[in-house]
């Protein structure tokens, strides 16, 4: 469809605007040292353009008039938060809104644009979009028309018939037999692709539009109507086709899967990132560790009262598996990433930061902060040359992207600080641009 983005206004609490000054010197801040799990001594950080140019415990000499100085007053400067599994479009809309035939494009995009701005103001400067019609939103953000996080886009999910990405309504029949694509396919939400040839075409179509990685549905899901949670989706040959097409473009395949059988098949096919996996056993987790495959997990909330009964039943083994898989994967040395995966429940978005704190059940504050910044950043850059932002993210290092948060307090000691970004995030910077600053500046 032809998406027409409307401008979204967003609040900036200083005179610094998107037309950013060339250099910003942030003085007297403490950084998180992951080697010691402690804050550093007071440091000074010079941002030049999009990157961190210099970090020093000594005064940084700057010359010229086009410089802004911000006194951090000993607060904590940390990398922007990263969510490794979001659906920027699906997470901003209900299923009824997404599929309603009379919903206007303008209303849909307005909702998604506002949601993207709110996500940035919660401190999320980068996300990996795990499927959906994302390319127009990403373009609008990159051009500065809408405020939002950096987006690593997957494009339309790729699903077999009766798979987790088969969103057809009961009256929509198979495109292969009846010749008409479903509305979800027309919206760019999914490709229903069966057989090696169709999968190759679907992967290449997403890459043509700018996908940084490919999202394949390899097992049953809780939010889809046709597939039980236990089913394995796509044959080994079909999955290998997707992996080969992605690798030819220098990137990788991520798969939706919960069960050992689905995940083991995906690993055999060469998949690099497993999304979900709450039902995995020790044997499969050992395989992930051995093969250096990422496990991109979520910590889901219990079912709520207004959830469909069928979905509640399908979610039960996933929810039951969380307490086992997180600590076991950690003990076995699996490469772990974290994401929220809010889907068709836009009321959850405001709780995005709170889901981070729920990881304290299995991890220390230092481990959590590393996971939601440095580790998630490493996963996102697995896209290699297909990454839309080739610089280093998730760290405060010289020559890394200037995606920064100034926190009023020490999150190593009190992780709950990040659950109230409106109060505790004094500065929000993405790509060297200041989107929020409540500290007096000097020029």
C-alpha positions as CSV (number, residue, x, y, z in Angstrom):
1,X,0.0,0.0,0.0
2,X,1.1,3.6,-0.5
3,X,1.8,4.9,3.0
4,X,1.5,8.6,3.7
5,X,3.2,9.7,6.8
6,X,1.9,12.6,8.8
7,X,4.2,14.7,10.9
8,X,4.3,13.8,14.5
9,X,5.1,16.6,17.0
10,X,7.4,15.7,19.9
11,X,8.6,17.5,23.0
12,X,12.2,18.7,23.3
13,X,12.9,20.2,26.7
14,X,15.8,22.5,25.7
15,X,16.7,25.0,23.0
16,X,18.7,22.2,21.3
17,X,16.7,21.0,18.3
18,X,17.1,18.4,15.6
19,X,19.2,20.9,13.8
20,X,21.9,19.9,16.2
21,X,25.1,21.7,17.1
22,X,28.2,20.0,15.8
23,X,29.8,19.2,19.2
24,X,28.4,18.5,22.7
25,X,30.7,18.1,25.7
26,X,29.1,16.1,28.6
27,X,31.2,16.7,31.7
28,X,31.4,15.1,35.1
29,X,29.6,11.8,34.4
30,X,30.1,8.2,35.6
31,X,30.0,5.4,33.1
32,X,29.1,1.7,33.7
33,X,32.2,-0.5,33.7
34,X,30.9,-4.0,32.8
35,X,34.3,-5.6,33.8
36,X,34.0,-4.4,37.4
37,X,30.2,-4.1,37.5
38,X,30.7,-0.6,39.0
39,X,30.7,3.0,38.0
40,X,33.8,4.7,36.7
41,X,35.4,7.8,38.2
42,X,34.1,11.1,36.8
43,X,34.5,11.2,33.1
44,X,34.0,13.7,30.3
45,X,32.5,12.7,26.9
46,X,32.8,14.7,23.7
47,X,30.2,14.0,21.1
48,X,31.0,15.2,17.6
49,X,28.3,14.8,15.0
50,X,26.8,11.3,15.3
51,X,29.7,9.7,17.2
52,X,31.5,9.8,20.5
53,X,34.8,11.4,19.7
54,X,36.6,11.3,23.0
55,X,36.3,10.0,26.5
56,X,38.6,11.2,29.2
57,X,38.9,11.6,33.0
58,X,40.8,14.8,32.3
59,X,39.4,18.0,30.9
60,X,38.7,17.9,27.2
61,X,39.9,21.0,25.3
62,X,37.4,22.2,22.8
63,X,37.7,25.1,20.4
64,X,35.2,27.1,18.5
65,X,31.8,28.6,19.0
66,X,29.6,25.7,17.9
67,X,29.9,23.7,21.2
68,X,27.3,22.9,23.9
69,X,28.5,21.9,27.4
70,X,26.3,19.9,29.7
71,X,27.3,19.3,33.3
72,X,26.3,15.8,34.3
73,X,26.9,16.6,38.0
74,X,28.2,13.1,38.7
75,X,25.1,11.3,37.3
76,X,25.3,8.0,35.4
77,X,25.8,8.2,31.6
78,X,24.8,4.9,29.9
79,X,24.1,3.7,26.4
80,X,20.6,4.0,25.1
81,X,18.3,1.0,25.7
82,X,17.9,-1.7,23.0
83,X,14.9,-3.9,22.5
84,X,15.9,-6.9,20.3
85,X,12.4,-8.0,19.5
86,X,9.7,-5.5,18.8
87,X,6.9,-5.1,16.3
88,X,6.6,-1.4,15.8
89,X,3.4,-1.7,13.7
90,X,1.8,-4.8,15.2
91,X,2.6,-3.6,18.7
92,X,1.0,-0.2,18.2
93,X,-2.4,-1.6,16.9
94,X,-4.9,-4.1,18.0
95,X,-5.6,-7.0,15.6
96,X,-9.0,-5.5,14.9
97,X,-7.4,-2.1,13.9
98,X,-4.8,-3.9,11.8
99,X,-7.3,-5.9,9.8
100,X,-10.4,-3.6,9.8
101,X,-11.3,-2.9,6.1
102,X,-12.4,0.6,6.8
103,X,-9.4,1.7,8.8
104,X,-7.6,4.6,7.0
105,X,-3.9,4.6,6.3
106,X,-3.5,7.9,8.0
107,X,-5.0,6.7,11.2
108,X,-2.7,3.6,11.2
109,X,0.5,5.5,10.6
110,X,-0.4,8.3,13.1
111,X,-0.8,5.6,15.8
112,X,2.5,4.0,14.9
113,X,4.4,7.3,14.6
114,X,3.2,8.4,18.0
115,X,4.2,5.0,19.5
116,X,7.7,5.3,18.0
117,X,8.2,8.8,19.5
118,X,7.1,7.5,22.9
119,X,9.5,4.6,22.7
120,X,12.4,6.9,22.1
121,X,11.3,9.0,25.1
122,X,11.4,5.9,27.2
123,X,15.1,5.7,26.4
124,X,15.0,3.1,23.6
125,X,17.4,4.3,20.9
126,X,17.6,1.1,18.9
127,X,15.3,-1.8,18.2
128,X,15.1,-4.8,16.0
129,X,11.7,-5.1,14.3
130,X,10.8,-8.8,14.1
131,X,8.3,-8.5,11.3
132,X,5.7,-6.2,9.8
133,X,5.2,-3.3,7.3
134,X,8.0,-1.3,8.8
135,X,10.0,0.3,5.9
136,X,8.0,3.5,5.5
137,X,8.2,4.2,9.3
138,X,11.9,3.5,9.4
139,X,12.4,5.9,6.4
140,X,10.4,8.7,8.1
141,X,12.5,8.3,11.3
142,X,15.8,8.3,9.4
143,X,14.8,11.4,7.6
144,X,13.8,13.2,10.8
145,X,10.1,13.5,9.9
146,X,9.2,11.4,13.0
147,X,11.1,10.9,16.2
148,X,11.9,7.3,17.0
149,X,14.6,4.7,17.6
150,X,16.9,3.3,15.1
151,X,15.2,0.3,13.4
152,X,16.7,-2.9,12.2
153,X,13.9,-4.0,9.9
154,X,12.9,-7.6,9.0
155,X,10.1,-6.7,6.7
156,X,7.2,-9.0,6.2
157,X,7.3,-12.2,8.2
158,X,7.7,-15.3,6.1
159,X,5.3,-18.1,7.0
160,X,4.1,-21.4,5.6
161,X,0.4,-21.9,4.9
162,X,-1.3,-22.4,8.3
163,X,1.9,-21.1,9.9
164,X,2.3,-18.5,12.6
165,X,2.3,-15.7,10.0
166,X,-0.8,-16.9,8.2
167,X,-3.2,-14.1,9.3
168,X,-5.9,-14.8,6.8
169,X,-9.5,-14.3,7.8
170,X,-11.9,-17.3,7.4
171,X,-13.2,-16.0,4.1
172,X,-9.7,-15.5,2.6
173,X,-8.6,-18.5,0.5
174,X,-5.1,-19.6,-0.6
175,X,-3.4,-17.3,-3.0
176,X,-1.8,-20.3,-4.7
177,X,-5.1,-22.0,-5.6
178,X,-7.3,-18.9,-5.9
179,X,-4.9,-16.3,-7.1
180,X,-5.7,-13.4,-4.6
181,X,-3.2,-12.3,-1.9
182,X,-4.6,-12.0,1.6
183,X,-5.1,-8.5,3.1
184,X,-2.2,-9.1,5.5
185,X,0.1,-9.8,2.5
186,X,-1.1,-6.7,0.7
187,X,-0.4,-4.6,3.8
188,X,3.2,-5.9,3.8
189,X,2.7,-7.7,7.1
190,X,3.5,-11.2,6.0
191,X,4.4,-13.5,3.1
192,X,2.7,-16.9,2.9
193,X,5.3,-18.9,1.1
194,X,5.5,-22.6,0.6
195,X,8.4,-24.5,-1.1
196,X,11.9,-23.5,-1.8
197,X,11.1,-21.2,-4.8
198,X,8.5,-19.1,-3.0
199,X,10.7,-18.8,0.1
200,X,13.6,-17.6,-2.0
201,X,11.4,-15.0,-3.6
202,X,10.0,-13.8,-0.3
203,X,13.5,-13.5,1.3
204,X,14.8,-11.6,-1.7
205,X,11.8,-9.3,-1.8
206,X,12.4,-8.3,1.8
207,X,16.1,-7.7,1.1
208,X,15.2,-5.6,-1.9
209,X,13.2,-3.3,0.3
210,X,16.1,-3.0,2.8
211,X,15.6,-5.8,5.4
212,X,18.6,-6.1,7.7
213,X,17.7,-9.7,8.6
214,X,15.0,-12.1,7.7
215,X,12.2,-13.3,10.0
216,X,11.0,-16.9,9.4
217,X,8.2,-18.7,11.3
218,X,9.6,-22.1,12.3
219,X,6.9,-23.2,14.8
220,X,3.5,-22.7,16.3
221,X,2.5,-19.4,17.9
222,X,0.2,-18.1,20.6
223,X,-1.4,-15.2,18.7
224,X,-2.2,-17.1,15.4
225,X,-5.4,-18.9,14.8
226,X,-4.4,-22.0,12.8
227,X,-1.3,-23.5,14.3
228,X,-1.0,-25.4,17.6
229,X,2.0,-24.3,19.7
230,X,3.7,-27.7,19.3
231,X,3.9,-27.9,15.5
232,X,7.1,-27.6,13.6
233,X,6.9,-25.3,10.5
234,X,9.0,-25.4,7.3
235,X,11.0,-28.4,6.2
236,X,14.8,-28.4,6.6
237,X,15.2,-27.7,2.8
238,X,12.8,-24.8,3.0
239,X,14.6,-23.3,5.9
240,X,18.0,-23.8,4.3
241,X,16.7,-21.9,1.3
242,X,16.0,-18.9,3.4
243,X,19.4,-19.1,5.1
244,X,21.2,-19.4,1.8
245,X,19.4,-16.4,0.3
246,X,20.1,-14.3,3.4
247,X,23.8,-15.3,3.6
248,X,24.2,-14.4,-0.1
249,X,23.4,-10.8,1.0
250,X,25.7,-11.1,4.0
251,X,23.0,-11.3,6.7
252,X,21.1,-13.9,8.7
253,X,17.8,-15.5,9.5
254,X,15.9,-15.3,12.8
255,X,13.2,-17.7,13.5
256,X,10.1,-17.8,15.7
257,X,10.2,-21.1,17.6
258,X,9.4,-22.5,21.0
259,X,10.0,-26.3,20.9
260,X,13.2,-28.3,20.8
261,X,12.2,-30.0,17.5
262,X,11.7,-26.7,15.7
263,X,14.8,-25.1,17.1
264,X,17.0,-28.0,16.4
265,X,15.9,-28.0,12.8
266,X,16.5,-24.3,12.5
267,X,20.1,-24.7,13.9
268,X,20.7,-27.4,11.4
269,X,19.6,-25.1,8.7
270,X,22.1,-22.4,9.7
271,X,19.8,-20.0,11.5
272,X,21.7,-17.5,13.7
273,X,19.0,-16.3,16.2
274,X,16.1,-18.1,17.9
275,X,13.3,-15.9,19.0
276,X,11.4,-17.1,22.1
277,X,12.4,-20.6,23.0
278,X,10.7,-20.8,26.4
279,X,9.9,-24.5,25.9
280,X,13.5,-25.6,25.2
281,X,15.2,-28.5,27.0
282,X,18.7,-28.7,28.2
283,X,19.9,-30.7,25.2
284,X,18.7,-28.0,22.8
285,X,20.2,-25.2,24.9
286,X,23.5,-27.0,24.9
287,X,23.3,-27.1,21.1
288,X,22.7,-23.4,20.9
289,X,25.8,-22.7,23.1
290,X,27.9,-25.1,21.1
291,X,26.9,-23.6,17.7
292,X,27.1,-20.0,19.0
293,X,23.4,-19.3,18.1
294,X,21.7,-16.4,19.9
295,X,18.6,-17.0,22.0
296,X,16.5,-13.9,21.9
297,X,14.1,-14.4,24.9
298,X,11.3,-12.5,26.4
299,X,9.9,-12.4,29.9
300,X,6.1,-12.5,29.3
301,X,3.4,-11.4,31.7
302,X,0.7,-13.8,32.9
303,X,-2.6,-13.9,30.9
304,X,-5.0,-11.1,31.5
305,X,-8.8,-11.4,31.9
306,X,-9.8,-10.0,28.5
307,X,-7.4,-12.3,26.5
308,X,-9.1,-14.8,24.2
309,X,-9.5,-18.2,25.9
310,X,-7.8,-20.1,23.1
311,X,-4.7,-17.8,23.3
312,X,-4.6,-18.3,27.1
313,X,-4.4,-22.0,26.6
314,X,-1.7,-21.8,23.9
315,X,0.4,-19.4,26.1
316,X,0.3,-21.7,29.2
317,X,3.3,-23.9,28.3
318,X,5.3,-20.8,27.2
319,X,4.6,-19.0,30.5
320,X,5.4,-22.2,32.4
321,X,8.7,-22.6,30.7
322,X,10.1,-19.1,31.5
323,X,11.4,-19.9,35.0
324,X,13.3,-22.9,33.7
325,X,14.8,-21.6,30.4
326,X,16.3,-18.3,31.5
327,X,18.5,-19.6,34.3
328,X,19.4,-22.8,32.4
329,X,20.4,-20.9,29.3
330,X,22.5,-18.6,31.5
331,X,24.2,-21.5,33.2
332,X,25.0,-23.2,29.9
333,X,26.6,-20.2,28.4
334,X,24.0,-19.5,25.7
335,X,24.3,-16.0,24.0
336,X,21.2,-14.3,25.4
337,X,19.3,-11.2,24.2
338,X,16.2,-9.6,25.5
339,X,13.1,-8.2,23.9
340,X,9.5,-7.4,24.7
341,X,7.5,-8.8,21.7
342,X,4.3,-6.8,22.4
343,X,1.8,-7.9,19.8
344,X,-1.6,-6.3,19.1
345,X,-1.8,-5.1,22.7
346,X,-0.8,-1.4,22.5
347,X,-1.7,-0.8,26.1
348,X,1.5,-2.8,27.1
349,X,3.9,-0.4,25.4
350,X,4.0,2.0,28.4
351,X,5.3,-0.9,30.5
352,X,8.3,-1.6,28.2
353,X,10.9,-0.4,30.7
354,X,9.2,-2.3,33.6
355,X,9.7,-5.6,31.8
356,X,13.5,-5.1,32.1
357,X,13.3,-5.1,35.9
358,X,11.5,-8.4,35.9
359,X,14.8,-10.0,34.7
360,X,16.1,-9.5,38.3
361,X,14.6,-12.9,39.0
362,X,17.5,-14.5,37.2
363,X,20.2,-11.8,36.7
364,X,22.1,-9.2,38.6
365,X,21.6,-5.5,37.8
366,X,24.9,-5.4,36.0
367,X,24.1,-8.4,33.9
368,X,20.8,-6.9,32.9
369,X,22.2,-3.6,32.0
370,X,24.8,-5.3,29.8
371,X,22.2,-7.4,28.1
372,X,19.9,-4.6,27.2
373,X,22.7,-2.5,25.8
374,X,26.0,-4.2,24.8
375,X,24.7,-7.7,24.2
376,X,21.5,-6.6,22.3
377,X,23.7,-4.3,20.3
378,X,26.0,-7.1,19.3
379,X,23.0,-9.1,18.1
380,X,21.6,-6.3,16.0
381,X,25.0,-5.8,14.3
382,X,25.0,-9.5,13.2
383,X,23.4,-8.0,10.1
384,X,26.9,-7.0,8.9
385,X,26.9,-5.1,5.7
386,X,23.1,-5.1,5.6
387,X,23.0,-3.2,8.9
388,X,21.3,0.2,8.2
389,X,23.6,1.8,10.9
390,X,27.1,0.3,10.6
391,X,28.6,1.9,13.6
392,X,29.0,0.4,17.1
393,X,25.9,0.6,19.4
394,X,25.1,-0.4,23.0
395,X,28.4,0.9,24.4
396,X,30.0,4.2,25.4
397,X,33.3,4.0,23.5
398,X,35.2,6.3,21.3
399,X,33.9,6.1,17.7
400,X,30.6,4.4,18.8
401,X,27.3,6.0,18.0
402,X,26.3,8.8,20.4
403,X,23.1,7.0,21.7
404,X,23.2,8.1,25.3
405,X,21.1,8.4,28.5
406,X,21.9,10.4,31.5
407,X,20.3,8.8,34.6
408,X,19.6,10.5,37.8
409,X,21.1,7.9,40.1
410,X,23.0,4.6,39.9
411,X,21.1,1.9,38.0
412,X,23.7,-0.7,39.1
413,X,22.3,-0.3,42.6
414,X,18.7,0.6,41.8
415,X,17.6,-0.8,38.5
416,X,14.1,0.6,39.1
417,X,15.4,4.0,38.0
418,X,14.9,3.0,34.4
419,X,11.2,2.3,35.0
420,X,10.4,6.0,35.3
421,X,12.2,7.5,32.3
422,X,10.2,10.7,32.4
423,X,11.6,11.5,35.9
424,X,15.0,9.8,35.8
425,X,16.3,10.1,32.3
426,X,17.7,13.7,32.4
427,X,19.2,13.5,28.9
428,X,18.1,11.3,25.9
429,X,20.4,11.5,22.9
430,X,20.3,9.4,19.7
431,X,22.8,9.7,16.9
432,X,24.3,12.9,18.5
433,X,20.9,14.6,18.6
434,X,19.4,15.6,21.9
435,X,15.7,14.8,22.2
436,X,15.4,15.5,25.9
437,X,17.6,17.5,28.3
438,X,16.5,18.9,31.6
439,X,19.9,20.1,32.6
440,X,21.1,23.7,32.1
441,X,23.4,24.0,29.1
442,X,26.3,26.3,28.4
443,X,27.7,27.5,25.2
